[in-house]
Amino acid sequence: MKFLNNIFMLFAIAALIFSCSNSSEPQKTAKDFTVEGWTSFSDQDFASAENSFFEAIKLDTKMADAYSGAGWAISYQHKYSDAISQWREGLINSEGNADIYAGLTIVYQAVDSLDECITAGTTLVSMDPGYTFEHSEEIDISLIHGIMAAAYYGLQDYASAASEMDLALPANAPHDSNDLNALLKSIMDFLGLQ
């Protein structure tokens, strides 16, 4: 009997030690995973960023910044339809997330969904006319206007394409919507597409 009491006591002590060691480590929150995701994104470790954002979403399905980050991390891995899905889900939780609209503008252009590109871009411009993506300063409102110009050009709305280029590159305004070759060259040069 004494032997059983000793074994029971050992199990009780082990359980107590185990429970104490687990409780001293705080659990990561959705915000913690989101910050971790943006850090990985900044380090260009997009797969790790994606995983961190998904962990955040598991903990808080309403965190729009986690959906935004997941979309950006996925898009940088060229998985555009998955990025669009994440951003659409994020918009259910926060229609006012400018980063999501910026991502949608860029990715819709990449997948040749030109009407959707223009809709997302127009929403972003009306929401934040001075937009800059805090995680990559290369993505700003000028780039959004340039991408929208390319979309309008692809839809053969040359007047709107020229207007968007005037906003993207005001130093070269006005852009002539009647000189299609010059307009296309201006758009391609602006976007770095030769």
Residue pairs with C-beta under 8 A, 6 or more apart in sequence:
28 36
28 55
28 59
29 59
29 60
30 55
30 56
30 57
30 59
30 60
30 63
30 66
31 56
31 63
32 56
33 52
33 53
33 55
33 56
33 59
33 66
34 52
34 53
34 56
34 63
34 65
34 66
34 69
36 52
37 48
37 49
37 50
37 51
37 52
37 53
37 56
37 66
37 69
37 70
37 73
38 49
38 69
38 135
40 46
40 48
40 49
40 52
40 73
41 49
41 69
41 72
41 73
41 76
41 135
42 135
44 76
46 73
46 74
46 76
46 77
47 73
47 77
49 69
49 72
49 73
50 70
50 73
50 74
50 77
52 69
53 66
53 67
53 69
53 70
53 73
54 70
56 63
56 66
56 69
57 63
57 66
57 67
57 70
60 66
61 93
62 93
63 93
64 90
64 91
64 93
64 94
64 97
64 100
65 97
65 99
66 90
67 86
67 87
67 89
67 90
67 93
67 97
67 100
68 87
68 90
68 97
68 99
68 100
68 103
70 83
70 86
70 90
71 83
71 84
71 86
71 87
71 90
71 100
71 103
72 83
72 99
72 103
72 135
74 82
74 83
74 86
75 83
75 103
75 106
75 107
80 107
80 110
80 111
81 111
83 103
83 107
84 104
84 107
84 108
84 111
87 100
87 103
87 104
87 107
90 97
90 100
91 97
91 100
94 100
96 127
98 124
98 127
98 128
98 131
99 133
99 134
99 135
101 120
101 121
101 123
101 124
101 127
102 124
102 131
102 133
102 139
102 144
104 116
104 117
104 120
105 117
105 120
105 121
105 124
105 144
105 147
105 148
106 139
106 143
106 144
106 147
108 114
108 116
108 117
108 120
108 151
109 117
109 147
109 150
109 151
112 154
114 151
114 152
114 154
114 155
115 151
115 155
117 147
117 148
117 151
118 148
118 151
118 152
118 155
121 144
121 145
121 147
121 148
121 151
122 148
124 131
124 141
124 144
125 131
125 141
125 144
125 145
128 141
129 141
130 141
131 140
131 141
131 144
132 139
132 140
132 141
133 139
133 140
142 167
142 168
142 169
143 168
143 191
145 164
145 165
145 167
145 168
146 164
146 165
146 168
146 169
146 187
146 190
146 191
147 191
148 164
149 160
149 161
149 162
149 164
149 165
149 168
149 187
149 190
150 161
150 187
150 191
152 158
152 160
152 161
152 164
153 161
153 183
153 184
153 187
158 177
158 178
158 180
158 183
159 177
161 175
161 177
161 183
161 187
162 174
162 175
162 176
162 177
162 183
163 175
165 172
165 173
165 175
165 183
165 186
165 187
165 190
166 173
166 174
166 175
168 190
169 175
169 186
169 190
172 186
175 182
175 183
175 186
176 182
176 183
177 183
188 194
